[in-house]
Amino acid sequence: MKKVVNAGLFTLVVALLLSVLPLSTQAQCTMCKTQVEASRQEKDGYDTTGLNKGILYLMTIPYVLIGTVGFFWYRHSQQQKKKAAHA
């Protein structure tokens, strides 16, 4: 039981670290980068300071949702195994 908890805790820490690392990068798709460069050259271009953070935010949400579903699915399957072992 302790191994399972330690493995789960290790997985959680690694997942959190991997989700924080992309925040330091400045990722943009080609289309977004082209649009930003074009708007910087114009005098009346829109403010693009939050574009990278928005892209990273939109990228992170699906991974968090899938991870949450996977966690609860794993926990449910472990509970079912315990019930079957005690029966």
N, C-alpha and C positions, 0 to 999 in steps of 0.2 A: 504494500500500500504506500509506503514511504517513497519507493522508487517512482511510482506513478505520479505522486504529488510533486516530487522534485523534477521529473521530466516535464510535467505540465507547467511548473513555474519557470523552468529554463526556457521552454518554448515561448511562453508569454514574454519573458524579458527579451529574447532574441527578436520576437515580432515587434515589440515596442521600439527597440533600437533600430531595426530596419525601417520602421515607419517614420522615425525621426530623421534619419540620415537624408532622405530626399529633400527635406526642408532646406538644407544648406545648399543644394544645387539650384541652378537657375534653368529649369527645363522649360522649353517651349517647342511646340510643334512648328513645322516649317511655315504653315499658313499663318499662324499667330505671329511668328517672328517677322515675316514679310509685312504684315499689317502694321506692326509696331514701328518698324523702320520707316515705312511710308508715312505714318502719322507724325513721326518725329521731324521729318523734313518739312511738313506743313506748319504754318504759323498757328493755325487754329485747330491743330490736332488734339485729340482727346487725351486725357490723363491715363497712362498705361502702367502706373507704378504697382498696382495690385494684380496685374495679369498673371505673373508667375505663381503667386500664392493661390490664386483662383484655380489655375490648372492643377496644381498639386492637391488642393482641397478636393476637386472633382475626381482626381485619380485615386485618392485615399478611401473615399466612401465605399466603393464596391468591395475593396479588400477587407475593410472593417466588418461589413455586413456578412460577407462569406465566412470570415473567421469566427464571428459570433454564432452563426448557424452551425458551423463545424464543431465548435466547442460544445454547444448544447447537445448536438447529435452524439458526439463522443461520450459526454457525460451520461446521457440516457442509455446508450448501449452498455456502458460499464455497470450501470444500475441493474439493467436487465441480466447481465452476466452474474452479478452477485445474487440476484433473486433465484436464478436457475441453479447456482451452486448450493444455495441453502435449502432448496426444495428437495 
